Each structure stands twice: as structure tokens, then as C-alpha cells.
């Protein structure tokens, strides 16, 4: 990722919610959408929305706003969602199975094409149509499938050893759903999705509201 893109991380996190609103407008047959409308829908400041959209390179027209189709394409291109990425899923447990069945990913170009597990009872089965293989075949499958992404949903104590195998097999991007801070070489990107940190935010906000009452 370029330095410019990294400094835009808060904007990048908001872009999918913009895309969702813009898609609704497209489905309603609207040709243009203004930054103010997007801001109202998401309870943000219009200036913030315009700044965020500027990073995709698209320019709005005064009074009319942004052309809906071109705006969607610009956001999708900026996010890299206009290209299909093949991903493997490691750990076909409850969380892994839920992610394999999450239909929304396919609209963003993420294709989970194979799962891997160490449990012999799971190998040879499929989860939401995704075949489950033995980890022993990982390197071979990664190269055959052309996968660069791994979605990591094994129990945390196994996260690092599985990661070492992923790196050896040629995976260069790991979406880490464990709570382990993984050690990887410089050429490998890790995005950690600690579900408990989101829940921590929710609990603290609930407590703050209780104290205000
Ligand atoms: P289940 O009880 O059906 O296994 P779960 O979600 O409770 O589901 P977890 O203990 O969280 O299971 O493990 C997630 C998945 O990771 C399981 O399918 C498990 O077999 C698998 N797993 C555990 N260790 C490894 C490992 N070292 N390599 C690959 N997969 C593993």
C-alpha cells in the first residue's frame, strides 16, 4: 500500500458504507448523488464525505453531485474490489464456516475457494460449498488456486505455527481473526480483526450511557 493510502485509513474504513448507500441510489434509478445526501444518511459532516471521496479521484459536479455509476466504479477500483482475489480459509470451525457462507464477500471480489483444517473428520467435507482439505496439501493448493490471501480462523494457540506454514506456501496477505499478533516477514501483510475489541467498545459505551442516565 502506498504511504498516501495508509494515511487515508479512516477514510478507507468509511468507503464501504458510502458504497452501500450509493448502490441503493443506483438501484432506485438515481443518476447523481450529492456528498450532503451521503453525509445525512450516515450522520457525518458533508465536508468529511467530500474529502473521503476525493481520495478515489472522482470529482463531483456543482449542484448535481457525483454520477452514481462512476462513483461506485471509482470507489471499487480504489479499494481493489473490481478484481477477484482468491482466498483460502484456515480453520473450518464455527467462525470459519460463518465467513465461508457470508455472501457479501463475493460482491467485493473476495472468493474463498478452499478451506483447510487439521481435523480428519472435516477433511473431504465442505462448508457452504467450499471444500475442506488437509493442511498437508496447503502449498500445492495455494499455487494451483493462485491464492494470495488467507483468512485465519484457527484457535489462537495455533495461529503462529499455521502462519509460518502460510508464509512458506506463498501467501502474502493474512486476514487474522485470532487475537495473536503474528510475526511475519516484511513482504507479508496482516490485518487483525479482533472481534472482542469491537465488543469492548460496545460495553464501554453501554456503561457510559448507564452512568449518564
Ligand atoms: P469445532 O468444535 O467444530 O471444531 P470450533 O469453532 O469450536 O468448531 P475451534 O476450536 O475454534 O473450533 O477451531 C477452529 C477450527 O480450527 C476447527 O475446525 C479446528 O479443527 C481447526 N484447527 C485447530 N487447530 C488447527 C491447526 N493447527 N491447523 C488447522 N486447523 C486447525
Boltz pocket constraint, residues with backbone or C-beta under 6 A from the ligand:
constraints:
  - pocket:
      binder: B
      contacts: [[A, 90], [A, 91], [A, 92], [A, 93], [A, 94], [A, 95], [A, 96], [A, 116], [A, 117], [A, 118], [A, 119], [A, 122], [A, 135], [A, 153], [A, 154], [A, 155], [A, 158], [A, 162]]
      max_distance: 6.0
